[in-house]
């Protein structure tokens, strides 16, 4: 390959899977320099994000797809190939790249309040990865007790966002082991489904709230679709769109998608699944669609594919009664955090 033009060598490397690239860093210093360069890493992600997506799924401390982790975890966000995890054993927050198997431990937040909204995203303006936590005083019913804290990987520090925030509680389905809700990151902002209240008023209303990662501003996003009204529901990013998932009175799962980001009139029902009888008693959480339109979802401690009739087309995992399974779809990446404090999560 040494006789090939540099642009041809670059194109060949861009088409290689990450597992091969990690091995090829040892071939020669020029290859190490190429594969490790920020320009190449960014180009490779742009290429792989269109073609190579993986499902990271685990049951308790056992990973069924990907690699083993010795500690139980909750997925609180994902972005550009990184997963944001909370390790159950000691509530340690980490950012982990499952492709390169390196992670960063996040220092404790300088607050005694309890976190109830989590988020993770990337600020392209400052080239920085950010963790966002909303916290509240569990001993107070005042909405003024809500705090927003943002952790910057670049500065390795927490900063409290100034302002008075009126949302009071999440209505999205919380993680069973933490009681907290992970936000959905899209278009440079993190989104949550929450009950909001004006200062001094007892009444509240359901809304999507968003935090712009560049401007560091929190606001109410577009209203929910008028026909969507469920006690148990989720807000997720599915198929590149903000999506609402809820179970209606007929035990059908409805998936609503915002086809045009930020446009209220673009809400439409994408799918209505009439579940098979054996699934009616369980909570099903979709994580992605397949190319042929089937739904990949977590149910209990199982990962399954559901066809358009709501019947199980394929199932992997343990049992439907558990609550400690989780799964996300992510694009592989070679990105590092450039903070000098990365380590192996398995150690």
C-alpha positions, 0 to 999 in steps of 0.5 A: 500500500505504500505505493498508493496515493495518500488519498486512496489510502485514506479512502480505504481506511474510511471504509474499514470497521473500527475493530480493524482500525484499532488493530491497524494502528500497530502496523506503522507510525504513519498508519497510527498517525492517520487513524489517530488524527482528529480529521480522520476520526471525524470523517470516519464517523460521518461515514460510519454513522450512515452505515454502521449502527449497533445495539448495545443491550444488557441485562443487569451486569451481563452484556448480551450484545457488545462487551462485558462490564463488571458493574451494573449500569443505567444508560442515561444518554448517548452521543457520537459513539459515546454512552453516558452511564450511571453505575448502580453500585455507587451512582458513579457517572461515566462516559464510555466509548464501547468501540474503543473501550475507554471511559471517563469517570465524572466527578461528583456534582457539587450539590446535595439535591436529587437528580431527576433528569439526565442528559448528554450531548455534544456542543459543536461550537466549542467541541465539547461533550456536556452532561446535564442534570436537573436536580430538586429538593426532595424535602420541598414542593417548591418549583423554585428548588429546581437546579440545572447543572452542566458538566463540561468534559473540556474543562472537567468541571460542573457549572450551575445554570443561572435562572428560575426553572418552572418544570416540576417533575418528569412524566416520561417513564423513569428508569426503574432502578433510579427513578430518573429520566434520560433525555433525547438528544437531537439537533444540538439540544436535549429534550425531556417530557415533563410537567411544567408549572408557572411560578406561584401556580399550583396547576401544571401542564405536560410539555416537552422541554429542551436545553440548547447545548450551545446557548445553554438555555432551557425552554418549553419546546413545541406542544404535544400533539392534541390527540396524544394523552397517556399516563404512561409514555416516553419521549425518544429519538426514533428514526431521526425524529423526536417520538412519543410512545404511549399505550392507549385505552385499547392496549395498543402502542402508539408511536407519534413522530415529529417529522419536521423538527420544531414544527408542531403541525408535523406531529403524526402517528407513525404506528399503532401496534395491537400487541399479542395477548402474551405481551399485554401485561408488560411494558414495551420500550421501542429503541429503533426500527428495522429497514423492513419496518419492524420495531426493536424493543426492550420488554422486561429483560428481553430484546425483541422484534415486533412486526406491524401486527404487534406479534413477536418476530424474534426474541433474545434475552431472559424473561419478560418480568424483569425491569433492569434491562436497557438498550440503545442504538449507537453509531460506532466511533473512534472519538476520544474525549481529549481530557487526558483522564480516560481509562478502561471501564472493565478494570 
